[in-house]
Amino acid sequence: MKGKTNTVDNQQSVSISSYLNTNIQKGLDENEVVQRQKVFGLNEIEKQKRKSFFQMFLSQLGELMSMLLFSKTSYSL
């Protein structure tokens, strides 16, 4: 069974490498890296703006569960 799995894995990696136009053993050469960075940009994740505590608190006031909890506590006061 292992022989079949390795063969399938090898076939998949060969098809992926041909699709990506790269060599699995050597990787990309420096010129190809520069070209791809020009086309696709750097491999970076954009930082998302975080909400402040006050913004999160205000957004929670509109939630149904928060409204129920506040209405329940106001009756007991």
mmCIF file of the N, C-alpha and C atoms, coordinates in Angstrom:
data_MODEL
# 
_entry.id   MODEL 
# 
loop_
_atom_site.group_PDB 
_atom_site.id 
_atom_site.type_symbol 
_atom_site.label_atom_id 
_atom_site.label_alt_id 
_atom_site.label_comp_id 
_atom_site.label_asym_id 
_atom_site.label_entity_id 
_atom_site.label_seq_id 
_atom_site.pdbx_PDB_ins_code 
_atom_site.Cartn_x 
_atom_site.Cartn_y 
_atom_site.Cartn_z 
_atom_site.occupancy 
_atom_site.B_iso_or_equiv 
_atom_site.pdbx_formal_charge 
_atom_site.auth_seq_id 
_atom_site.auth_comp_id 
_atom_site.auth_asym_id 
_atom_site.auth_atom_id 
_atom_site.pdbx_PDB_model_num 
ATOM 1   N N  . MET A 1 1  ? 0.817   -1.192 0.000   1.00 0.00 ? 1  MET A N  1 
ATOM 2   C CA . MET A 1 1  ? 0.000   0.000  0.000   1.00 0.00 ? 1  MET A CA 1 
ATOM 3   C C  . MET A 1 1  ? 0.866   1.264  0.000   1.00 0.00 ? 1  MET A C  1 
ATOM 4   N N  . LYS A 1 2  ? 2.004   1.209  0.705   1.00 0.00 ? 2  LYS A N  1 
ATOM 5   C CA . LYS A 1 2  ? 2.872   2.388  0.752   1.00 0.00 ? 2  LYS A CA 1 
ATOM 6   C C  . LYS A 1 2  ? 3.405   2.746  -0.625  1.00 0.00 ? 2  LYS A C  1 
ATOM 7   N N  . GLY A 1 3  ? 3.675   1.771  -1.458  1.00 0.00 ? 3  GLY A N  1 
ATOM 8   C CA . GLY A 1 3  ? 4.188   2.031  -2.799  1.00 0.00 ? 3  GLY A CA 1 
ATOM 9   C C  . GLY A 1 3  ? 3.226   2.852  -3.626  1.00 0.00 ? 3  GLY A C  1 
ATOM 10  N N  . LYS A 1 4  ? 1.947   2.577  -3.483  1.00 0.00 ? 4  LYS A N  1 
ATOM 11  C CA . LYS A 1 4  ? 0.940   3.340  -4.221  1.00 0.00 ? 4  LYS A CA 1 
ATOM 12  C C  . LYS A 1 4  ? 0.864   4.773  -3.717  1.00 0.00 ? 4  LYS A C  1 
ATOM 13  N N  . THR A 1 5  ? 0.931   4.944  -2.415  1.00 0.00 ? 5  THR A N  1 
ATOM 14  C CA . THR A 1 5  ? 0.862   6.288  -1.842  1.00 0.00 ? 5  THR A CA 1 
ATOM 15  C C  . THR A 1 5  ? 2.048   7.126  -2.299  1.00 0.00 ? 5  THR A C  1 
ATOM 16  N N  . ASN A 1 6  ? 3.243   6.574  -2.261  1.00 0.00 ? 6  ASN A N  1 
ATOM 17  C CA . ASN A 1 6  ? 4.430   7.316  -2.694  1.00 0.00 ? 6  ASN A CA 1 
ATOM 18  C C  . ASN A 1 6  ? 4.342   7.683  -4.166  1.00 0.00 ? 6  ASN A C  1 
ATOM 19  N N  . THR A 1 7  ? 3.828   6.782  -4.980  1.00 0.00 ? 7  THR A N  1 
ATOM 20  C CA . THR A 1 7  ? 3.695   7.058  -6.407  1.00 0.00 ? 7  THR A CA 1 
ATOM 21  C C  . THR A 1 7  ? 2.709   8.196  -6.635  1.00 0.00 ? 7  THR A C  1 
ATOM 22  N N  . VAL A 1 8  ? 1.590   8.156  -5.921  1.00 0.00 ? 8  VAL A N  1 
ATOM 23  C CA . VAL A 1 8  ? 0.594   9.218  -6.045  1.00 0.00 ? 8  VAL A CA 1 
ATOM 24  C C  . VAL A 1 8  ? 1.170   10.542 -5.576  1.00 0.00 ? 8  VAL A C  1 
ATOM 25  N N  . ASP A 1 9  ? 1.887   10.526 -4.445  1.00 0.00 ? 9  ASP A N  1 
ATOM 26  C CA . ASP A 1 9  ? 2.504   11.744 -3.937  1.00 0.00 ? 9  ASP A CA 1 
ATOM 27  C C  . ASP A 1 9  ? 3.511   12.307 -4.930  1.00 0.00 ? 9  ASP A C  1 
ATOM 28  N N  . ASN A 1 10 ? 4.323   11.441 -5.521  1.00 0.00 ? 10 ASN A N  1 
ATOM 29  C CA . ASN A 1 10 ? 5.311   11.886 -6.505  1.00 0.00 ? 10 ASN A CA 1 
ATOM 30  C C  . ASN A 1 10 ? 4.637   12.483 -7.729  1.00 0.00 ? 10 ASN A C  1 
ATOM 31  N N  . GLN A 1 11 ? 3.559   11.861 -8.193  1.00 0.00 ? 11 GLN A N  1 
ATOM 32  C CA . GLN A 1 11 ? 2.841   12.377 -9.349  1.00 0.00 ? 11 GLN A CA 1 
ATOM 33  C C  . GLN A 1 11 ? 2.223   13.734 -9.043  1.00 0.00 ? 11 GLN A C  1 
ATOM 34  N N  . GLN A 1 12 ? 1.675   13.879 -7.833  1.00 0.00 ? 12 GLN A N  1 
ATOM 35  C CA . GLN A 1 12 ? 1.077   15.155 -7.449  1.00 0.00 ? 12 GLN A CA 1 
ATOM 36  C C  . GLN A 1 12 ? 2.131   16.247 -7.352  1.00 0.00 ? 12 GLN A C  1 
ATOM 37  N N  . SER A 1 13 ? 3.279   15.932 -6.759  1.00 0.00 ? 13 SER A N  1 
ATOM 38  C CA . SER A 1 13 ? 4.320   16.949 -6.627  1.00 0.00 ? 13 SER A CA 1 
ATOM 39  C C  . SER A 1 13 ? 4.889   17.348 -7.985  1.00 0.00 ? 13 SER A C  1 
ATOM 40  N N  . VAL A 1 14 ? 4.989   16.408 -8.911  1.00 0.00 ? 14 VAL A N  1 
ATOM 41  C CA . VAL A 1 14 ? 5.473   16.733 -10.249 1.00 0.00 ? 14 VAL A CA 1 
ATOM 42  C C  . VAL A 1 14 ? 4.462   17.621 -10.958 1.00 0.00 ? 14 VAL A C  1 
ATOM 43  N N  . SER A 1 15 ? 3.182   17.303 -10.840 1.00 0.00 ? 15 SER A N  1 
ATOM 44  C CA . SER A 1 15 ? 2.172   18.123 -11.513 1.00 0.00 ? 15 SER A CA 1 
ATOM 45  C C  . SER A 1 15 ? 2.093   19.515 -10.882 1.00 0.00 ? 15 SER A C  1 
ATOM 46  N N  . ILE A 1 16 ? 2.251   19.606 -9.571  1.00 0.00 ? 16 ILE A N  1 
ATOM 47  C CA . ILE A 1 16 ? 2.242   20.912 -8.904  1.00 0.00 ? 16 ILE A CA 1 
ATOM 48  C C  . ILE A 1 16 ? 3.458   21.729 -9.333  1.00 0.00 ? 16 ILE A C  1 
ATOM 49  N N  . SER A 1 17 ? 4.618   21.094 -9.371  1.00 0.00 ? 17 SER A N  1 
ATOM 50  C CA . SER A 1 17 ? 5.832   21.833 -9.761  1.00 0.00 ? 17 SER A CA 1 
ATOM 51  C C  . SER A 1 17 ? 5.751   22.306 -11.205 1.00 0.00 ? 17 SER A C  1 
ATOM 52  N N  . SER A 1 18 ? 5.156   21.503 -12.079 1.00 0.00 ? 18 SER A N  1 
ATOM 53  C CA . SER A 1 18 ? 5.020   21.957 -13.468 1.00 0.00 ? 18 SER A CA 1 
ATOM 54  C C  . SER A 1 18 ? 3.984   23.075 -13.565 1.00 0.00 ? 18 SER A C  1 
ATOM 55  N N  . TYR A 1 19 ? 2.942   23.000 -12.763 1.00 0.00 ? 19 TYR A N  1 
ATOM 56  C CA . TYR A 1 19 ? 1.925   24.063 -12.757 1.00 0.00 ? 19 TYR A CA 1 
ATOM 57  C C  . TYR A 1 19 ? 2.522   25.382 -12.263 1.00 0.00 ? 19 TYR A C  1 
ATOM 58  N N  . LEU A 1 20 ? 3.355   25.300 -11.226 1.00 0.00 ? 20 LEU A N  1 
ATOM 59  C CA . LEU A 1 20 ? 3.976   26.500 -10.663 1.00 0.00 ? 20 LEU A CA 1 
ATOM 60  C C  . LEU A 1 20 ? 5.238   26.907 -11.412 1.00 0.00 ? 20 LEU A C  1 
ATOM 61  N N  . ASN A 1 21 ? 5.642   26.107 -12.382 1.00 0.00 ? 21 ASN A N  1 
ATOM 62  C CA . ASN A 1 21 ? 6.822   26.391 -13.189 1.00 0.00 ? 21 ASN A CA 1 
ATOM 63  C C  . ASN A 1 21 ? 8.071   26.539 -12.311 1.00 0.00 ? 21 ASN A C  1 
ATOM 64  N N  . THR A 1 22 ? 8.310   25.517 -11.488 1.00 0.00 ? 22 THR A N  1 
ATOM 65  C CA . THR A 1 22 ? 9.459   25.535 -10.599 1.00 0.00 ? 22 THR A CA 1 
ATOM 66  C C  . THR A 1 22 ? 10.073  24.142 -10.518 1.00 0.00 ? 22 THR A C  1 
ATOM 67  N N  . ASN A 1 23 ? 11.248  24.057 -9.933  1.00 0.00 ? 23 ASN A N  1 
ATOM 68  C CA . ASN A 1 23 ? 11.952  22.798 -9.750  1.00 0.00 ? 23 ASN A CA 1 
ATOM 69  C C  . ASN A 1 23 ? 11.910  22.441 -8.275  1.00 0.00 ? 23 ASN A C  1 
ATOM 70  N N  . ILE A 1 24 ? 11.433  21.243 -7.946  1.00 0.00 ? 24 ILE A N  1 
ATOM 71  C CA . ILE A 1 24 ? 11.294  20.840 -6.545  1.00 0.00 ? 24 ILE A CA 1 
ATOM 72  C C  . ILE A 1 24 ? 12.653  20.731 -5.873  1.00 0.00 ? 24 ILE A C  1 
ATOM 73  N N  . GLN A 1 25 ? 13.642  20.244 -6.575  1.00 0.00 ? 25 GLN A N  1 
ATOM 74  C CA . GLN A 1 25 ? 14.966  20.041 -6.002  1.00 0.00 ? 25 GLN A CA 1 
ATOM 75  C C  . GLN A 1 25 ? 15.737  21.350 -5.824  1.00 0.00 ? 25 GLN A C  1 
ATOM 76  N N  . LYS A 1 26 ? 15.692  22.230 -6.819  1.00 0.00 ? 26 LYS A N  1 
ATOM 77  C CA . LYS A 1 26 ? 16.502  23.445 -6.801  1.00 0.00 ? 26 LYS A CA 1 
ATOM 78  C C  . LYS A 1 26 ? 15.746  24.689 -6.356  1.00 0.00 ? 26 LYS A C  1 
ATOM 79  N N  . GLY A 1 27 ? 14.421  24.690 -6.490  1.00 0.00 ? 27 GLY A N  1 
ATOM 80  C CA . GLY A 1 27 ? 13.646  25.876 -6.151  1.00 0.00 ? 27 GLY A CA 1 
ATOM 81  C C  . GLY A 1 27 ? 13.697  26.899 -7.273  1.00 0.00 ? 27 GLY A C  1 
ATOM 82  N N  . LEU A 1 28 ? 13.485  28.147 -6.939  1.00 0.00 ? 28 LEU A N  1 
ATOM 83  C CA . LEU A 1 28 ? 13.500  29.225 -7.931  1.00 0.00 ? 28 LEU A CA 1 
ATOM 84  C C  . LEU A 1 28 ? 14.882  29.872 -7.968  1.00 0.00 ? 28 LEU A C  1 
ATOM 85  N N  . ASP A 1 29 ? 15.301  30.262 -9.157  1.00 0.00 ? 29 ASP A N  1 
ATOM 86  C CA . ASP A 1 29 ? 16.543  31.022 -9.224  1.00 0.00 ? 29 ASP A CA 1 
ATOM 87  C C  . ASP A 1 29 ? 16.236  32.487 -8.893  1.00 0.00 ? 29 ASP A C  1 
ATOM 88  N N  . GLU A 1 30 ? 17.276  33.254 -8.668  1.00 0.00 ? 30 GLU A N  1 
ATOM 89  C CA . GLU A 1 30 ? 17.107  34.629 -8.186  1.00 0.00 ? 30 GLU A CA 1 
ATOM 90  C C  . GLU A 1 30 ? 16.335  35.504 -9.170  1.00 0.00 ? 30 GLU A C  1 
ATOM 91  N N  . ASN A 1 31 ? 16.571  35.332 -10.462 1.00 0.00 ? 31 ASN A N  1 
ATOM 92  C CA . ASN A 1 31 ? 15.854  36.126 -11.463 1.00 0.00 ? 31 ASN A CA 1 
ATOM 93  C C  . ASN A 1 31 ? 14.354  35.841 -11.436 1.00 0.00 ? 31 ASN A C  1 
ATOM 94  N N  . GLU A 1 32 ? 14.006  34.568 -11.272 1.00 0.00 ? 32 GLU A N  1 
ATOM 95  C CA . GLU A 1 32 ? 12.589  34.189 -11.213 1.00 0.00 ? 32 GLU A CA 1 
ATOM 96  C C  . GLU A 1 32 ? 11.919  34.762 -9.960  1.00 0.00 ? 32 GLU A C  1 
ATOM 97  N N  . VAL A 1 33 ? 12.652  34.787 -8.867  1.00 0.00 ? 33 VAL A N  1 
ATOM 98  C CA . VAL A 1 33 ? 12.117  35.362 -7.632  1.00 0.00 ? 33 VAL A CA 1 
ATOM 99  C C  . VAL A 1 33 ? 11.804  36.843 -7.826  1.00 0.00 ? 33 VAL A C  1 
ATOM 100 N N  . VAL A 1 34 ? 12.731  37.580 -8.398  1.00 0.00 ? 34 VAL A N  1 
ATOM 101 C CA . VAL A 1 34 ? 12.534  39.014 -8.639  1.00 0.00 ? 34 VAL A CA 1 
ATOM 102 C C  . VAL A 1 34 ? 11.355  39.240 -9.572  1.00 0.00 ? 34 VAL A C  1 
ATOM 103 N N  . GLN A 1 35 ? 11.256  38.427 -10.632 1.00 0.00 ? 35 GLN A N  1 
ATOM 104 C CA . GLN A 1 35 ? 10.144  38.553 -11.579 1.00 0.00 ? 35 GLN A CA 1 
ATOM 105 C C  . GLN A 1 35 ? 8.802   38.317 -10.892 1.00 0.00 ? 35 GLN A C  1 
ATOM 106 N N  . ARG A 1 36 ? 8.724   37.268 -10.094 1.00 0.00 ? 36 ARG A N  1 
ATOM 107 C CA . ARG A 1 36 ? 7.466   36.942 -9.416  1.00 0.00 ? 36 ARG A CA 1 
ATOM 108 C C  . ARG A 1 36 ? 7.108   37.990 -8.364  1.00 0.00 ? 36 ARG A C  1 
ATOM 109 N N  . GLN A 1 37 ? 8.103   38.566 -7.714  1.00 0.00 ? 37 GLN A N  1 
ATOM 110 C CA . GLN A 1 37 ? 7.813   39.624 -6.745  1.00 0.00 ? 37 GLN A CA 1 
ATOM 111 C C  . GLN A 1 37 ? 7.260   40.860 -7.442  1.00 0.00 ? 37 GLN A C  1 
ATOM 112 N N  . LYS A 1 38 ? 7.723   41.142 -8.630  1.00 0.00 ? 38 LYS A N  1 
ATOM 113 C CA . LYS A 1 38 ? 7.184   42.270 -9.379  1.00 0.00 ? 38 LYS A CA 1 
ATOM 114 C C  . LYS A 1 38 ? 5.724   42.027 -9.753  1.00 0.00 ? 38 LYS A C  1 
ATOM 115 N N  . VAL A 1 39 ? 5.413   40.799 -10.132 1.00 0.00 ? 39 VAL A N  1 
ATOM 116 C CA . VAL A 1 39 ? 4.053   40.467 -10.561 1.00 0.00 ? 39 VAL A CA 1 
ATOM 117 C C  . VAL A 1 39 ? 3.111   40.322 -9.369  1.00 0.00 ? 39 VAL A C  1 
ATOM 118 N N  . PHE A 1 40 ? 3.521   39.544 -8.359  1.00 0.00 ? 40 PHE A N  1 
ATOM 119 C CA . PHE A 1 40 ? 2.625   39.184 -7.256  1.00 0.00 ? 40 PHE A CA 1 
ATOM 120 C C  . PHE A 1 40 ? 2.871   39.958 -5.969  1.00 0.00 ? 40 PHE A C  1 
ATOM 121 N N  . GLY A 1 41 ? 3.985   40.657 -5.864  1.00 0.00 ? 41 GLY A N  1 
ATOM 122 C CA . GLY A 1 41 ? 4.322   41.374 -4.644  1.00 0.00 ? 41 GLY A CA 1 
ATOM 123 C C  . GLY A 1 41 ? 5.027   40.465 -3.644  1.00 0.00 ? 41 GLY A C  1 
ATOM 124 N N  . LEU A 1 42 ? 5.381   41.048 -2.512  1.00 0.00 ? 42 LEU A N  1 
ATOM 125 C CA . LEU A 1 42 ? 6.062   40.286 -1.471  1.00 0.00 ? 42 LEU A CA 1 
ATOM 126 C C  . LEU A 1 42 ? 5.086   39.347 -0.781  1.00 0.00 ? 42 LEU A C  1 
ATOM 127 N N  . ASN A 1 43 ? 5.609   38.303 -0.189  1.00 0.00 ? 43 ASN A N  1 
ATOM 128 C CA . ASN A 1 43 ? 4.796   37.317 0.508   1.00 0.00 ? 43 ASN A CA 1 
ATOM 129 C C  . ASN A 1 43 ? 4.571   37.795 1.944   1.00 0.00 ? 43 ASN A C  1 
ATOM 130 N N  . GLU A 1 44 ? 3.673   38.761 2.100   1.00 0.00 ? 44 GLU A N  1 
ATOM 131 C CA . GLU A 1 44 ? 3.409   39.345 3.411   1.00 0.00 ? 44 GLU A CA 1 
ATOM 132 C C  . GLU A 1 44 ? 1.907   39.363 3.686   1.00 0.00 ? 44 GLU A C  1 
ATOM 133 N N  . ILE A 1 45 ? 1.575   39.248 4.944   1.00 0.00 ? 45 ILE A N  1 
ATOM 134 C CA . ILE A 1 45 ? 0.185   39.344 5.369   1.00 0.00 ? 45 ILE A CA 1 
ATOM 135 C C  . ILE A 1 45 ? -0.048  40.770 5.850   1.00 0.00 ? 45 ILE A C  1 
ATOM 136 N N  . GLU A 1 46 ? -1.110  41.381 5.353   1.00 0.00 ? 46 GLU A N  1 
ATOM 137 C CA . GLU A 1 46 ? -1.417  42.748 5.765   1.00 0.00 ? 46 GLU A CA 1 
ATOM 138 C C  . GLU A 1 46 ? -1.964  42.752 7.191   1.00 0.00 ? 46 GLU A C  1 
ATOM 139 N N  . LYS A 1 47 ? -1.493  43.709 7.983   1.00 0.00 ? 47 LYS A N  1 
ATOM 140 C CA . LYS A 1 47 ? -1.996  43.831 9.342   1.00 0.00 ? 47 LYS A CA 1 
ATOM 141 C C  . LYS A 1 47 ? -3.358  44.507 9.302   1.00 0.00 ? 47 LYS A C  1 
ATOM 142 N N  . GLN A 1 48 ? -4.281  43.941 10.061  1.00 0.00 ? 48 GLN A N  1 
ATOM 143 C CA . GLN A 1 48 ? -5.612  44.511 10.111  1.00 0.00 ? 48 GLN A CA 1 
ATOM 144 C C  . GLN A 1 48 ? -5.719  45.432 11.318  1.00 0.00 ? 48 GLN A C  1 
ATOM 145 N N  . LYS A 1 49 ? -6.492  46.496 11.144  1.00 0.00 ? 49 LYS A N  1 
ATOM 146 C CA . LYS A 1 49 ? -6.674  47.439 12.231  1.00 0.00 ? 49 LYS A CA 1 
ATOM 147 C C  . LYS A 1 49 ? -7.526  46.785 13.317  1.00 0.00 ? 49 LYS A C  1 
ATOM 148 N N  . ARG A 1 50 ? -7.066  46.858 14.547  1.00 0.00 ? 50 ARG A N  1 
ATOM 149 C CA . ARG A 1 50 ? -7.786  46.255 15.658  1.00 0.00 ? 50 ARG A CA 1 
ATOM 150 C C  . ARG A 1 50 ? -8.752  47.260 16.261  1.00 0.00 ? 50 ARG A C  1 
ATOM 151 N N  . LYS A 1 51 ? -9.861  46.748 16.757  1.00 0.00 ? 51 LYS A N  1 
ATOM 152 C CA . LYS A 1 51 ? -10.831 47.605 17.425  1.00 0.00 ? 51 LYS A CA 1 
ATOM 153 C C  . LYS A 1 51 ? -10.343 47.906 18.841  1.00 0.00 ? 51 LYS A C  1 
ATOM 154 N N  . SER A 1 52 ? -10.642 49.117 19.287  1.00 0.00 ? 52 SER A N  1 
ATOM 155 C CA . SER A 1 52 ? -10.294 49.471 20.657  1.00 0.00 ? 52 SER A CA 1 
ATOM 156 C C  . SER A 1 52 ? -11.296 48.822 21.611  1.00 0.00 ? 52 SER A C  1 
ATOM 157 N N  . PHE A 1 53 ? -10.980 48.838 22.886  1.00 0.00 ? 53 PHE A N  1 
ATOM 158 C CA . PHE A 1 53 ? -11.875 48.261 23.887  1.00 0.00 ? 53 PHE A CA 1 
ATOM 159 C C  . PHE A 1 53 ? -13.222 48.964 23.854  1.00 0.00 ? 53 PHE A C  1 
ATOM 160 N N  . PHE A 1 54 ? -13.212 50.286 23.716  1.00 0.00 ? 54 PHE A N  1 
ATOM 161 C CA . PHE A 1 54 ? -14.447 51.063 23.697  1.00 0.00 ? 54 PHE A CA 1 
ATOM 162 C C  . PHE A 1 54 ? -15.312 50.691 22.483  1.00 0.00 ? 54 PHE A C  1 
ATOM 163 N N  . GLN A 1 55 ? -14.680 50.507 21.309  1.00 0.00 ? 55 GLN A N  1 
ATOM 164 C CA . GLN A 1 55 ? -15.421 50.108 20.114  1.00 0.00 ? 55 GLN A CA 1 
ATOM 165 C C  . GLN A 1 55 ? -16.039 48.720 20.281  1.00 0.00 ? 55 GLN A C  1 
ATOM 166 N N  . MET A 1 56 ? -15.289 47.803 20.868  1.00 0.00 ? 56 MET A N  1 
ATOM 167 C CA . MET A 1 56 ? -15.833 46.464 21.106  1.00 0.00 ? 56 MET A CA 1 
ATOM 168 C C  . MET A 1 56 ? -16.995 46.514 22.086  1.00 0.00 ? 56 MET A C  1 
ATOM 169 N N  . PHE A 1 57 ? -16.863 47.339 23.127  1.00 0.00 ? 57 PHE A N  1 
ATOM 170 C CA . PHE A 1 57 ? -17.922 47.469 24.120  1.00 0.00 ? 57 PHE A CA 1 
ATOM 171 C C  . PHE A 1 57 ? -19.192 48.015 23.467  1.00 0.00 ? 57 PHE A C  1 
ATOM 172 N N  . LEU A 1 58 ? -19.057 49.053 22.645  1.00 0.00 ? 58 LEU A N  1 
ATOM 173 C CA . LEU A 1 58 ? -20.217 49.626 21.976  1.00 0.00 ? 58 LEU A CA 1 
ATOM 174 C C  . LEU A 1 58 ? -20.879 48.639 21.015  1.00 0.00 ? 58 LEU A C  1 
ATOM 175 N N  . SER A 1 59 ? -20.070 47.852 20.319  1.00 0.00 ? 59 SER A N  1 
ATOM 176 C CA . SER A 1 59 ? -20.643 46.885 19.386  1.00 0.00 ? 59 SER A CA 1 
ATOM 177 C C  . SER A 1 59 ? -21.401 45.785 20.121  1.00 0.00 ? 59 SER A C  1 
ATOM 178 N N  . GLN A 1 60 ? -20.969 45.467 21.331  1.00 0.00 ? 60 GLN A N  1 
ATOM 179 C CA . GLN A 1 60 ? -21.640 44.436 22.109  1.00 0.00 ? 60 GLN A CA 1 
ATOM 180 C C  . GLN A 1 60 ? -22.959 44.917 22.691  1.00 0.00 ? 60 GLN A C  1 
ATOM 181 N N  . LEU A 1 61 ? -23.135 46.224 22.857  1.00 0.00 ? 61 LEU A N  1 
ATOM 182 C CA . LEU A 1 61 ? -24.387 46.734 23.420  1.00 0.00 ? 61 LEU A CA 1 
ATOM 183 C C  . LEU A 1 61 ? -25.578 46.401 22.525  1.00 0.00 ? 61 LEU A C  1 
ATOM 184 N N  . GLY A 1 62 ? -25.357 46.308 21.241  1.00 0.00 ? 62 GLY A N  1 
ATOM 185 C CA . GLY A 1 62 ? -26.442 46.017 20.316  1.00 0.00 ? 62 GLY A CA 1 
ATOM 186 C C  . GLY A 1 62 ? -26.771 44.537 20.205  1.00 0.00 ? 62 GLY A C  1 
ATOM 187 N N  . GLU A 1 63 ? -25.954 43.677 20.765  1.00 0.00 ? 63 GLU A N  1 
ATOM 188 C CA . GLU A 1 63 ? -26.201 42.245 20.683  1.00 0.00 ? 63 GLU A CA 1 
ATOM 189 C C  . GLU A 1 63 ? -27.413 41.858 21.524  1.00 0.00 ? 63 GLU A C  1 
ATOM 190 N N  . LEU A 1 64 ? -28.194 40.911 21.035  1.00 0.00 ? 64 LEU A N  1 
ATOM 191 C CA . LEU A 1 64 ? -29.414 40.476 21.694  1.00 0.00 ? 64 LEU A CA 1 
ATOM 192 C C  . LEU A 1 64 ? -29.136 39.960 23.104  1.00 0.00 ? 64 LEU A C  1 
ATOM 193 N N  . MET A 1 65 ? -28.119 39.139 23.258  1.00 0.00 ? 65 MET A N  1 
ATOM 194 C CA . MET A 1 65 ? -27.822 38.552 24.568  1.00 0.00 ? 65 MET A CA 1 
ATOM 195 C C  . MET A 1 65 ? -27.448 39.640 25.572  1.00 0.00 ? 65 MET A C  1 
ATOM 196 N N  . SER A 1 66 ? -26.690 40.631 25.143  1.00 0.00 ? 66 SER A N  1 
ATOM 197 C CA . SER A 1 66 ? -26.320 41.725 26.036  1.00 0.00 ? 66 SER A CA 1 
ATOM 198 C C  . SER A 1 66 ? -27.560 42.502 26.453  1.00 0.00 ? 66 SER A C  1 
ATOM 199 N N  . MET A 1 67 ? -28.463 42.715 25.518  1.00 0.00 ? 67 MET A N  1 
ATOM 200 C CA . MET A 1 67 ? -29.687 43.441 25.842  1.00 0.00 ? 67 MET A CA 1 
ATOM 201 C C  . MET A 1 67 ? -30.515 42.677 26.870  1.00 0.00 ? 67 MET A C  1 
ATOM 202 N N  . LEU A 1 68 ? -30.587 41.367 26.700  1.00 0.00 ? 68 LEU A N  1 
ATOM 203 C CA . LEU A 1 68 ? -31.333 40.555 27.657  1.00 0.00 ? 68 LEU A CA 1 
ATOM 204 C C  . LEU A 1 68 ? -30.691 40.598 29.040  1.00 0.00 ? 68 LEU A C  1 
ATOM 205 N N  . LEU A 1 69 ? -29.369 40.524 29.084  1.00 0.00 ? 69 LEU A N  1 
ATOM 206 C CA . LEU A 1 69 ? -28.674 40.556 30.376  1.00 0.00 ? 69 LEU A CA 1 
ATOM 207 C C  . LEU A 1 69 ? -28.860 41.917 31.059  1.00 0.00 ? 69 LEU A C  1 
ATOM 208 N N  . PHE A 1 70 ? -28.733 43.007 30.289  1.00 0.00 ? 70 PHE A N  1 
ATOM 209 C CA . PHE A 1 70 ? -28.917 44.330 30.880  1.00 0.00 ? 70 PHE A CA 1 
ATOM 210 C C  . PHE A 1 70 ? -30.342 44.539 31.348  1.00 0.00 ? 70 PHE A C  1 
ATOM 211 N N  . SER A 1 71 ? -31.324 44.040 30.595  1.00 0.00 ? 71 SER A N  1 
ATOM 212 C CA . SER A 1 71 ? -32.719 44.228 30.996  1.00 0.00 ? 71 SER A CA 1 
ATOM 213 C C  . SER A 1 71 ? -33.008 43.405 32.249  1.00 0.00 ? 71 SER A C  1 
ATOM 214 N N  . LYS A 1 72 ? -32.415 42.237 32.370  1.00 0.00 ? 72 LYS A N  1 
ATOM 215 C CA . LYS A 1 72 ? -32.607 41.384 33.542  1.00 0.00 ? 72 LYS A CA 1 
ATOM 216 C C  . LYS A 1 72 ? -32.017 42.049 34.782  1.00 0.00 ? 72 LYS A C  1 
ATOM 217 N N  . THR A 1 73 ? -30.823 42.644 34.661  1.00 0.00 ? 73 THR A N  1 
ATOM 218 C CA . THR A 1 73 ? -30.186 43.258 35.827  1.00 0.00 ? 73 THR A CA 1 
ATOM 219 C C  . THR A 1 73 ? -30.884 44.565 36.208  1.00 0.00 ? 73 THR A C  1 
ATOM 220 N N  . SER A 1 74 ? -31.474 45.252 35.259  1.00 0.00 ? 74 SER A N  1 
ATOM 221 C CA . SER A 1 74 ? -32.141 46.505 35.609  1.00 0.00 ? 74 SER A CA 1 
ATOM 222 C C  . SER A 1 74 ? -33.417 46.258 36.417  1.00 0.00 ? 74 SER A C  1 
ATOM 223 N N  . TYR A 1 75 ? -34.068 45.113 36.222  1.00 0.00 ? 75 TYR A N  1 
ATOM 224 C CA . TYR A 1 75 ? -35.259 44.772 37.002  1.00 0.00 ? 75 TYR A CA 1 
ATOM 225 C C  . TYR A 1 75 ? -34.902 44.427 38.439  1.00 0.00 ? 75 TYR A C  1 
ATOM 226 N N  . SER A 1 76 ? -33.739 43.860 38.632  1.00 0.00 ? 76 SER A N  1 
ATOM 227 C CA . SER A 1 76 ? -33.365 43.431 39.987  1.00 0.00 ? 76 SER A CA 1 
ATOM 228 C C  . SER A 1 76 ? -32.841 44.609 40.812  1.00 0.00 ? 76 SER A C  1 
ATOM 229 N N  . LEU A 1 77 ? -32.518 45.747 40.179  1.00 0.00 ? 77 LEU A N  1 
ATOM 230 C CA . LEU A 1 77 ? -32.033 46.887 40.929  1.00 0.00 ? 77 LEU A CA 1 
ATOM 231 C C  . LEU A 1 77 ? -33.169 47.535 41.575  1.00 0.00 ? 77 LEU A C  1 
# 
